[in-house]
Amino acid sequence: MEIIKQRFNTKRTSSGSLTFLEGKRDIPFEVRRIYYIYDLAQGAHRGFHAHKALHQYLICVHGNCEILLDDGTQRETVLLNNPGEGLYVGPGVWREMYAFSPGAVLLVLASEFYDEDDYIRDYDRFLNYARAKVH
């Protein structure tokens, strides 16, 4: 599984910082949907799914959180704690988001509009899907 954690363009001055992203330059896809997760209850876990075709960038714009990634053969946990960095998650990767700090905000840039048929929400079904992709 290839994990891509990318540092974005950031301009820092004495008055603050500005980070910017450009679709198809900094992100390898056209952004069709943007959403963010916030006001999380203590101990909240999110995700628990994979996508068949969707590409995403996850950016913790405030606070921090951990992302568990699983491609069916290997698992890796990535800490997001810098608003100037993002984590690319491609299709066929199970993701779980947890260990949100108080006040954390997780921004997600997605390559497609919402489509429930693109989700794999059952882990056993995901494992079967991942095995079938390998063969």
Contacts in CASP RR format, 6 or more apart in sequence:
PFRMAT RR
TARGET T0000
AUTHOR 0000-0000-0000
METHOD contacts of the structure
MODEL  1
MEIIKQRFNTKRTSSGSLTFLEGKRDIPFEVRRIYYIYDLAQGAHRGFHA
HKALHQYLICVHGNCEILLDDGTQRETVLLNNPGEGLYVGPGVWREMYAF
SPGAVLLVLASEFYDEDDYIRDYDRFLNYARAKVH
1 69 0 8 1.000
1 70 0 8 1.000
1 71 0 8 1.000
1 73 0 8 1.000
1 74 0 8 1.000
1 76 0 8 1.000
1 93 0 8 1.000
3 69 0 8 1.000
3 76 0 8 1.000
3 78 0 8 1.000
3 87 0 8 1.000
4 87 0 8 1.000
4 88 0 8 1.000
5 78 0 8 1.000
5 85 0 8 1.000
5 86 0 8 1.000
5 87 0 8 1.000
5 88 0 8 1.000
6 26 0 8 1.000
6 85 0 8 1.000
6 86 0 8 1.000
6 87 0 8 1.000
6 88 0 8 1.000
7 82 0 8 1.000
7 84 0 8 1.000
7 85 0 8 1.000
7 86 0 8 1.000
8 19 0 8 1.000
8 20 0 8 1.000
8 21 0 8 1.000
8 26 0 8 1.000
8 84 0 8 1.000
8 85 0 8 1.000
8 86 0 8 1.000
9 19 0 8 1.000
9 20 0 8 1.000
9 21 0 8 1.000
9 26 0 8 1.000
10 17 0 8 1.000
10 18 0 8 1.000
10 19 0 8 1.000
10 20 0 8 1.000
10 84 0 8 1.000
11 17 0 8 1.000
11 18 0 8 1.000
11 19 0 8 1.000
11 20 0 8 1.000
19 83 0 8 1.000
19 84 0 8 1.000
20 26 0 8 1.000
21 27 0 8 1.000
21 57 0 8 1.000
21 109 0 8 1.000
23 29 0 8 1.000
23 30 0 8 1.000
23 31 0 8 1.000
24 30 0 8 1.000
27 57 0 8 1.000
27 88 0 8 1.000
27 109 0 8 1.000
28 55 0 8 1.000
28 88 0 8 1.000
29 55 0 8 1.000
29 111 0 8 1.000
30 111 0 8 1.000
31 109 0 8 1.000
31 110 0 8 1.000
31 111 0 8 1.000
32 110 0 8 1.000
32 111 0 8 1.000
32 112 0 8 1.000
32 113 0 8 1.000
33 109 0 8 1.000
33 110 0 8 1.000
33 112 0 8 1.000
33 113 0 8 1.000
33 114 0 8 1.000
34 107 0 8 1.000
34 108 0 8 1.000
34 109 0 8 1.000
34 110 0 8 1.000
35 107 0 8 1.000
35 108 0 8 1.000
35 110 0 8 1.000
36 61 0 8 1.000
36 105 0 8 1.000
36 106 0 8 1.000
36 107 0 8 1.000
36 108 0 8 1.000
37 46 0 8 1.000
37 97 0 8 1.000
37 105 0 8 1.000
37 106 0 8 1.000
37 108 0 8 1.000
38 62 0 8 1.000
38 103 0 8 1.000
38 104 0 8 1.000
38 105 0 8 1.000
38 106 0 8 1.000
39 103 0 8 1.000
40 46 0 8 1.000
40 100 0 8 1.000
40 103 0 8 1.000
40 104 0 8 1.000
42 102 0 8 1.000
43 98 0 8 1.000
43 99 0 8 1.000
43 100 0 8 1.000
44 98 0 8 1.000
44 100 0 8 1.000
45 96 0 8 1.000
45 97 0 8 1.000
45 98 0 8 1.000
46 96 0 8 1.000
46 97 0 8 1.000
46 98 0 8 1.000
46 106 0 8 1.000
47 95 0 8 1.000
47 96 0 8 1.000
47 97 0 8 1.000
48 94 0 8 1.000
48 96 0 8 1.000
48 121 0 8 1.000
48 123 0 8 1.000
49 94 0 8 1.000
49 95 0 8 1.000
49 119 0 8 1.000
49 120 0 8 1.000
49 121 0 8 1.000
49 126 0 8 1.000
50 91 0 8 1.000
50 92 0 8 1.000
50 93 0 8 1.000
50 94 0 8 1.000
50 95 0 8 1.000
50 119 0 8 1.000
50 120 0 8 1.000
50 126 0 8 1.000
50 129 0 8 1.000
50 130 0 8 1.000
51 90 0 8 1.000
51 91 0 8 1.000
51 92 0 8 1.000
51 93 0 8 1.000
51 118 0 8 1.000
51 119 0 8 1.000
51 120 0 8 1.000
52 91 0 8 1.000
52 92 0 8 1.000
52 117 0 8 1.000
52 118 0 8 1.000
52 119 0 8 1.000
52 120 0 8 1.000
52 129 0 8 1.000
53 91 0 8 1.000
53 111 0 8 1.000
53 112 0 8 1.000
53 118 0 8 1.000
54 90 0 8 1.000
54 91 0 8 1.000
54 110 0 8 1.000
54 111 0 8 1.000
54 112 0 8 1.000
54 115 0 8 1.000
54 118 0 8 1.000
55 88 0 8 1.000
55 89 0 8 1.000
55 90 0 8 1.000
55 91 0 8 1.000
55 110 0 8 1.000
55 111 0 8 1.000
55 112 0 8 1.000
56 88 0 8 1.000
56 89 0 8 1.000
56 90 0 8 1.000
56 108 0 8 1.000
56 109 0 8 1.000
56 110 0 8 1.000
56 111 0 8 1.000
57 86 0 8 1.000
57 87 0 8 1.000
57 88 0 8 1.000
57 89 0 8 1.000
57 108 0 8 1.000
57 109 0 8 1.000
58 67 0 8 1.000
58 80 0 8 1.000
58 86 0 8 1.000
58 87 0 8 1.000
58 89 0 8 1.000
58 97 0 8 1.000
58 106 0 8 1.000
58 107 0 8 1.000
58 108 0 8 1.000
59 80 0 8 1.000
59 83 0 8 1.000
59 84 0 8 1.000
59 85 0 8 1.000
59 86 0 8 1.000
59 87 0 8 1.000
59 106 0 8 1.000
59 107 0 8 1.000
59 108 0 8 1.000
59 109 0 8 1.000
60 80 0 8 1.000
60 81 0 8 1.000
60 82 0 8 1.000
60 83 0 8 1.000
60 104 0 8 1.000
60 105 0 8 1.000
60 106 0 8 1.000
60 107 0 8 1.000
61 83 0 8 1.000
61 105 0 8 1.000
61 106 0 8 1.000
61 107 0 8 1.000
62 83 0 8 1.000
62 103 0 8 1.000
62 104 0 8 1.000
62 105 0 8 1.000
63 81 0 8 1.000
63 100 0 8 1.000
63 101 0 8 1.000
63 103 0 8 1.000
63 104 0 8 1.000
63 105 0 8 1.000
64 79 0 8 1.000
64 80 0 8 1.000
64 81 0 8 1.000
64 99 0 8 1.000
64 100 0 8 1.000
64 101 0 8 1.000
64 104 0 8 1.000
65 79 0 8 1.000
65 80 0 8 1.000
65 97 0 8 1.000
65 98 0 8 1.000
65 99 0 8 1.000
65 100 0 8 1.000
65 101 0 8 1.000
65 104 0 8 1.000
65 106 0 8 1.000
66 77 0 8 1.000
66 78 0 8 1.000
66 79 0 8 1.000
66 80 0 8 1.000
66 97 0 8 1.000
66 98 0 8 1.000
66 99 0 8 1.000
67 77 0 8 1.000
67 78 0 8 1.000
67 80 0 8 1.000
67 87 0 8 1.000
67 89 0 8 1.000
67 95 0 8 1.000
67 96 0 8 1.000
67 97 0 8 1.000
68 75 0 8 1.000
68 76 0 8 1.000
68 77 0 8 1.000
68 94 0 8 1.000
68 95 0 8 1.000
68 96 0 8 1.000
68 97 0 8 1.000
68 98 0 8 1.000
69 75 0 8 1.000
69 76 0 8 1.000
69 77 0 8 1.000
69 78 0 8 1.000
69 89 0 8 1.000
69 93 0 8 1.000
69 94 0 8 1.000
69 95 0 8 1.000
70 76 0 8 1.000
70 93 0 8 1.000
70 94 0 8 1.000
70 95 0 8 1.000
71 92 0 8 1.000
71 93 0 8 1.000
71 94 0 8 1.000
71 130 0 8 1.000
72 94 0 8 1.000
72 126 0 8 1.000
72 127 0 8 1.000
72 130 0 8 1.000
72 131 0 8 1.000
73 130 0 8 1.000
73 134 0 8 1.000
78 87 0 8 1.000
80 86 0 8 1.000
80 87 0 8 1.000
80 106 0 8 1.000
89 95 0 8 1.000
92 120 0 8 1.000
92 126 0 8 1.000
92 129 0 8 1.000
92 130 0 8 1.000
92 133 0 8 1.000
94 120 0 8 1.000
94 123 0 8 1.000
94 126 0 8 1.000
97 106 0 8 1.000
100 106 0 8 1.000
112 118 0 8 1.000
120 126 0 8 1.000
120 129 0 8 1.000
END
